[in-house]
Amino acid sequence: MRGDIAHLRSARLWLRPLRPDDAPALVAGAGNYDVSRWLAVVPFPYGLEDARNFIASRMAEPRIAWAVCEGPDSPACGVISIREELGYWFARHVWGKGYGVEAGDAVIDAAFCDPTRRAIRASHMLANTRSARVLDKLGFRATGEGRRRFRALGQDAPVRLMEMTRADWVARRRYRLRTARLALRELRDGDLPALRRIGGHPEVARQLLSVVSPWPEDAARRWLAHGRYRGRPGFRAGICRRGRLIGTLYMGAAPGGGPATCAWFLDPAHWGQGYVAEAAHAFLADTMDRFGIATLWADHFADNPASGRVMEKLGFVRTGTGTGTSAARLEPAPIVVYRLDRANLKGSP
């Protein structure tokens, strides 16, 4: 790998080089049989000497392996590494938070920064359905099956062999659509100033969940990182007019197969010209079909009736009311809730 990638940052995680003082955290995590039983090279029991030997080995060198942390000063809650093959484990107490996918995205992007890398391999024990879901979400494709020795089990077990090529990676980082007047695309680092200006506008921020006005650069950067296109729901697309970013669209799905949701915002300088309806129709038609989403949910604050009119124009049906919060509001406020079935999506493409 090339570049300064020893330290990586995702929306929620800090990835850094392993240190000798990480040994107790590694024992607490990989020393749990629920974790070690799925790992080919980790023995059970796993003690301090095992952890220290790993940290001192070439397999734990910076830019090859990272301690995954929930905060800049937090203990490691997992380890992720990459050479020819991606490998990872996470402590039992953080399972279900999506950290494997989030950390995997960051490391895969770092690996492909090396222009000579053509592919990344991975594998998982066939019985390890959790790891299978992580690798599928990351975009790996199955290439066959094999057998591998698992030290904690003391026996061989069947594994699924997987691969992501550079072409696979590029395809899952690029999102493009066109409408009559607009272009939709993946968000980029260069969009940060425009995102901060638009999202941090007082009239925009108060309609959003987690944005404040003005919008601090670090918070906006994390927001951008969380919304990058990865070939799956949970991303934001930029709305562009004549090459300039004027807003965003969001397609999300809750962890564990929860209800899919959508949202958007637009630069106030472009309000009232039908751009949101035009962009949202194309975006929702594409993403609902692309990801097999039959039903979407959305809401808006009751003091933003213009958003409700856009939803109704698109075919959303009002289902009820509730209370929502915004980081840019002093207190909770009434919201209106809508539902859209794919067959009812309407509007001008």
C-alpha positions as CSV (number, residue, x, y, z in Angstrom):
1,M,0.0,0.0,0.0
2,R,1.0,3.6,-0.5
3,G,0.3,6.8,1.2
4,D,-0.4,7.7,4.8
5,I,-2.9,4.9,5.6
6,A,-1.5,3.7,9.0
7,H,-4.3,5.7,10.6
8,L,-7.8,5.5,9.0
9,R,-11.0,7.2,10.0
10,S,-14.6,6.1,9.2
11,A,-17.9,7.6,10.3
12,R,-17.8,5.9,13.7
13,L,-14.4,4.2,14.0
14,W,-10.7,5.0,14.5
15,L,-8.3,2.5,12.8
16,R,-4.7,2.8,14.0
17,P,-1.5,0.7,14.3
18,L,-1.4,-2.0,17.0
19,R,0.6,-1.2,20.1
20,P,2.1,-3.4,22.9
21,D,-0.5,-2.0,25.3
22,D,-3.3,-3.5,23.1
23,A,-2.5,-7.0,24.3
24,P,-5.1,-7.1,27.1
25,A,-7.9,-5.9,24.8
26,L,-6.9,-8.5,22.2
27,V,-7.1,-11.2,24.8
28,A,-10.5,-10.0,26.0
29,G,-11.8,-10.0,22.4
30,A,-10.1,-12.9,20.6
31,G,-9.9,-14.9,23.8
32,N,-13.6,-15.4,23.8
33,Y,-14.4,-18.8,22.2
34,D,-17.4,-17.3,20.3
35,V,-14.8,-15.2,18.4
36,S,-11.7,-17.5,18.2
37,R,-13.7,-20.5,16.9
38,W,-14.2,-18.8,13.6
39,L,-10.6,-17.7,13.1
40,A,-8.0,-19.9,11.3
41,V,-4.8,-18.7,13.0
42,V,-6.0,-17.8,16.5
43,P,-5.6,-20.6,19.2
44,F,-7.9,-21.2,22.1
45,P,-7.3,-20.5,24.9
46,Y,-5.7,-17.2,23.7
47,G,-3.5,-15.5,26.3
48,L,-1.3,-12.5,26.8
49,E,1.7,-14.2,25.4
50,D,-0.2,-15.0,22.2
51,A,-1.4,-11.4,21.9
52,R,2.1,-10.0,22.5
53,N,3.6,-12.4,19.9
54,F,1.0,-11.3,17.3
55,I,1.6,-7.6,17.9
56,A,5.4,-8.1,17.5
57,S,5.0,-10.1,14.3
58,R,5.1,-9.0,10.7
59,M,1.4,-9.8,10.4
60,A,0.7,-6.8,12.7
61,E,2.8,-4.2,11.0
62,P,1.3,-0.8,10.3
63,R,-0.5,-0.5,7.0
64,I,-1.0,-4.3,7.2
65,A,-3.1,-4.5,10.4
66,W,-5.1,-2.0,12.4
67,A,-6.6,-1.9,15.8
68,V,-10.3,-0.9,15.4
69,C,-11.4,1.5,18.1
70,E,-14.7,3.2,18.9
71,G,-13.0,6.4,19.9
72,P,-9.5,8.0,19.6
73,D,-8.6,6.9,23.1
74,S,-10.7,3.8,23.3
75,P,-9.3,0.2,23.6
76,A,-9.3,-2.0,20.6
77,C,-12.7,-3.7,20.0
78,G,-11.3,-5.6,17.0
79,V,-8.5,-6.1,14.6
80,I,-8.6,-6.0,10.8
81,S,-5.7,-6.8,8.4
82,I,-5.0,-7.1,4.8
83,R,-2.2,-8.5,2.6
84,E,-3.5,-10.8,-0.2
85,E,-6.5,-11.6,2.0
86,L,-8.7,-9.5,4.2
87,G,-9.1,-10.8,7.7
88,Y,-10.8,-9.4,10.8
89,W,-12.4,-10.2,14.1
90,F,-14.5,-8.1,16.5
91,A,-15.1,-8.5,20.2
92,R,-18.4,-10.1,21.1
93,H,-19.8,-7.0,22.8
94,V,-19.8,-5.0,19.5
95,W,-21.4,-7.6,17.3
96,G,-24.4,-6.3,15.4
97,K,-23.2,-2.7,15.1
98,G,-22.0,-3.0,11.5
99,Y,-18.3,-2.4,12.4
100,G,-17.1,-5.2,10.2
101,V,-18.6,-3.6,7.1
102,E,-17.5,-0.1,8.1
103,A,-13.9,-1.0,8.9
104,G,-13.8,-3.2,5.9
105,D,-14.8,-0.4,3.6
106,A,-12.0,1.8,5.0
107,V,-9.3,-0.8,4.7
108,I,-10.4,-1.9,1.2
109,D,-10.3,1.7,0.0
110,A,-6.9,2.1,1.4
111,A,-5.7,-1.1,-0.2
112,F,-6.9,-0.1,-3.6
113,C,-5.1,3.2,-3.3
114,D,-2.1,1.2,-4.4
115,P,-2.5,1.2,-8.2
116,T,-0.6,-2.1,-8.5
117,R,-3.2,-4.0,-6.5
118,R,-5.5,-5.9,-8.8
119,A,-7.6,-7.9,-6.3
120,I,-8.3,-8.7,-2.7
121,R,-9.1,-12.2,-1.5
122,A,-11.1,-13.2,1.5
123,S,-12.7,-16.4,3.0
124,H,-14.9,-17.6,5.7
125,M,-15.9,-20.8,7.3
126,L,-19.1,-22.0,5.6
127,A,-20.9,-22.2,9.0
128,N,-19.9,-18.5,9.8
129,T,-23.0,-16.8,8.5
130,R,-22.1,-13.5,10.2
131,S,-18.9,-13.2,8.3
132,A,-20.6,-14.3,5.1
133,R,-23.0,-11.3,5.4
134,V,-20.1,-8.9,6.0
135,L,-18.2,-10.0,3.0
136,D,-21.3,-10.0,0.8
137,K,-22.1,-6.4,1.9
138,L,-18.5,-5.4,1.2
139,G,-18.9,-6.6,-2.4
140,F,-16.8,-9.8,-2.4
141,R,-17.8,-12.5,-4.9
142,A,-17.6,-16.3,-4.3
143,T,-14.9,-18.0,-6.3
144,G,-15.1,-21.5,-4.9
145,E,-14.7,-23.6,-1.8
146,G,-11.8,-25.2,0.0
147,R,-10.7,-26.4,3.4
148,R,-8.6,-24.7,6.1
149,R,-7.2,-25.5,9.5
150,F,-8.8,-23.7,12.4
151,R,-6.6,-23.7,15.4
152,A,-9.2,-23.1,18.1
153,L,-11.2,-26.0,16.8
154,G,-8.2,-28.2,16.2
155,Q,-9.5,-29.4,12.9
156,D,-10.1,-28.6,9.2
157,A,-13.3,-27.1,8.1
158,P,-14.9,-26.1,4.8
159,V,-14.5,-22.5,3.7
160,R,-16.0,-20.3,1.0
161,L,-13.3,-18.5,-1.1
162,M,-14.1,-15.0,-2.2
163,E,-12.5,-12.1,-4.2
164,M,-13.0,-8.5,-5.0
165,T,-11.3,-7.2,-8.2
166,R,-10.3,-3.6,-8.8
167,A,-13.1,-3.4,-11.3
168,D,-15.6,-4.7,-8.7
169,W,-14.3,-2.0,-6.3
170,V,-14.6,0.8,-8.8
171,A,-18.1,-0.2,-9.8
172,R,-19.2,-0.1,-6.1
173,R,-17.8,3.4,-5.6
174,R,-19.5,5.0,-8.6
175,Y,-23.1,6.1,-8.8
176,R,-24.5,8.0,-11.8
177,L,-27.9,8.9,-13.1
178,R,-29.2,11.7,-15.3
179,T,-32.5,13.5,-15.6
180,A,-33.7,16.2,-17.9
181,R,-32.0,19.0,-15.9
182,L,-29.8,17.3,-13.3
183,A,-27.0,14.8,-12.8
184,L,-26.9,12.5,-9.8
185,R,-23.6,11.0,-8.6
186,E,-21.7,9.6,-5.6
187,L,-20.4,12.1,-3.0
188,R,-16.7,13.0,-3.1
189,D,-14.2,14.6,-0.8
190,G,-14.3,17.8,-2.9
191,D,-18.0,18.2,-2.1
192,L,-17.3,19.0,1.6
193,P,-17.4,22.9,1.2
194,A,-20.7,22.8,-0.7
195,L,-22.2,20.3,1.7
196,R,-21.3,22.4,4.7
197,R,-22.7,25.5,3.1
198,I,-26.0,23.9,2.1
199,G,-26.6,21.6,4.9
200,G,-25.4,24.2,7.5
201,H,-27.8,26.8,6.2
202,P,-30.2,27.6,9.1
203,E,-33.3,26.8,7.1
204,V,-31.9,23.5,5.9
205,A,-30.2,22.3,9.1
206,R,-33.4,22.5,11.1
207,Q,-35.1,20.0,8.8
208,L,-32.3,17.5,9.2
209,L,-31.6,15.0,12.0
210,S,-28.0,15.5,12.9
211,V,-26.8,18.7,11.2
212,V,-26.2,21.9,13.1
213,S,-25.8,25.5,11.8
214,P,-23.0,26.3,11.1
215,W,-21.9,22.8,10.3
216,P,-18.4,22.0,11.8
217,E,-15.9,20.6,9.3
218,D,-15.1,17.4,11.2
219,A,-18.8,16.6,11.7
220,A,-19.6,17.2,8.0
221,R,-16.6,15.1,7.0
222,R,-17.9,12.1,9.1
223,W,-21.4,12.7,7.6
224,L,-19.9,12.5,4.1
225,A,-17.9,9.4,4.9
226,H,-21.0,7.7,6.3
227,G,-22.9,8.4,3.1
228,R,-20.5,7.3,0.5
229,Y,-21.8,4.9,-2.2
230,R,-20.7,1.3,-1.5
231,G,-23.1,-0.6,-3.8
232,R,-25.7,-1.1,-1.2
233,P,-28.4,1.0,0.7
234,G,-27.2,3.4,3.3
235,F,-25.7,6.1,0.9
236,R,-26.3,9.6,-0.3
237,A,-26.1,10.8,-3.9
238,G,-25.3,14.3,-4.9
239,I,-27.7,16.4,-6.9
240,C,-25.8,18.5,-9.4
241,R,-27.0,21.3,-11.7
242,R,-24.5,22.4,-14.4
243,G,-21.7,20.7,-12.6
244,R,-22.4,22.2,-9.2
245,L,-23.6,20.3,-6.2
246,I,-27.0,21.8,-5.1
247,G,-28.3,19.0,-2.8
248,T,-28.3,15.4,-1.8
249,L,-30.6,12.3,-1.8
250,Y,-30.5,9.5,0.8
251,M,-31.5,5.8,0.5
252,G,-31.1,3.9,3.8
253,A,-32.0,0.6,5.3
254,A,-32.0,-0.1,9.0
255,P,-29.5,-2.8,10.3
256,G,-31.0,-6.3,10.4
257,G,-33.4,-5.7,7.5
258,G,-35.4,-3.0,9.0
259,P,-37.6,-0.6,7.0
260,A,-36.0,1.3,4.2
261,T,-36.0,5.1,4.4
262,C,-35.3,8.1,2.2
263,A,-34.6,11.7,2.6
264,W,-33.2,14.8,0.8
265,F,-32.1,18.4,1.0
266,L,-31.6,21.2,-1.5
267,D,-29.8,24.5,-1.6
268,P,-32.4,27.2,-0.8
269,A,-31.2,29.1,-3.8
270,H,-32.8,26.4,-5.9
271,W,-36.1,25.9,-4.1
272,G,-39.4,26.1,-6.0
273,Q,-38.0,24.9,-9.3
274,G,-39.1,21.2,-9.1
275,Y,-35.5,19.9,-8.8
276,V,-36.2,17.7,-5.7
277,A,-39.2,15.9,-7.3
278,E,-37.2,15.4,-10.6
279,A,-34.1,14.0,-8.8
280,A,-36.1,11.9,-6.3
281,H,-38.2,10.2,-8.9
282,A,-35.2,9.0,-10.9
283,F,-33.3,8.1,-7.7
284,L,-36.1,6.2,-6.0
285,A,-37.0,4.3,-9.2
286,D,-33.4,3.2,-9.6
287,T,-32.5,2.4,-6.1
288,M,-35.8,0.5,-5.2
289,D,-35.3,-1.6,-8.3
290,R,-31.5,-2.0,-7.9
291,F,-31.8,-3.2,-4.2
292,G,-35.2,-4.9,-4.4
293,I,-36.9,-2.4,-2.1
294,A,-40.7,-2.8,-2.1
295,T,-41.6,-0.1,0.4
296,L,-40.1,3.1,1.6
297,W,-40.8,5.3,4.6
298,A,-40.1,9.0,5.0
299,D,-41.1,11.9,7.2
300,H,-40.8,15.7,7.4
301,F,-41.3,18.2,10.1
302,A,-44.8,19.6,10.2
303,D,-43.5,23.2,9.6
304,N,-42.0,22.0,6.3
305,P,-45.1,21.4,4.2
306,A,-43.2,21.8,0.9
307,S,-41.4,18.5,1.6
308,G,-44.8,16.9,2.1
309,R,-46.0,18.2,-1.3
310,V,-43.0,16.7,-3.0
311,M,-43.7,13.3,-1.3
312,E,-47.3,13.3,-2.4
313,K,-46.3,14.2,-5.9
314,L,-44.0,11.2,-5.9
315,G,-46.8,8.9,-4.7
316,F,-46.1,8.7,-1.0
317,V,-49.2,8.3,1.2
318,R,-49.5,10.0,4.6
319,T,-49.8,7.4,7.3
320,G,-49.7,9.3,10.5
321,T,-47.9,11.8,12.7
322,G,-45.3,11.7,15.5
323,T,-42.5,13.6,17.1
324,G,-38.9,14.1,15.7
325,T,-35.7,15.7,16.8
326,S,-33.1,17.8,15.0
327,A,-29.7,18.8,16.2
328,A,-30.5,22.3,14.9
329,R,-33.7,22.6,17.0
330,L,-34.0,23.4,20.7
331,E,-36.7,20.7,21.3
332,P,-38.6,17.9,19.6
333,A,-41.2,19.0,17.0
334,P,-44.2,17.4,15.3
335,I,-43.5,15.3,12.1
336,V,-45.6,13.8,9.4
337,V,-44.9,10.2,8.3
338,Y,-45.3,8.8,4.8
339,R,-45.1,5.4,3.0
340,L,-44.3,4.7,-0.6
341,D,-44.9,1.3,-2.3
342,R,-42.8,0.8,-5.5
343,A,-45.8,0.3,-7.6
344,N,-47.2,3.7,-6.6
345,L,-44.1,5.7,-7.4
346,K,-45.1,8.5,-9.8
347,G,-43.7,11.7,-11.3
348,S,-41.9,12.8,-14.3
349,P,-38.7,10.9,-15.0
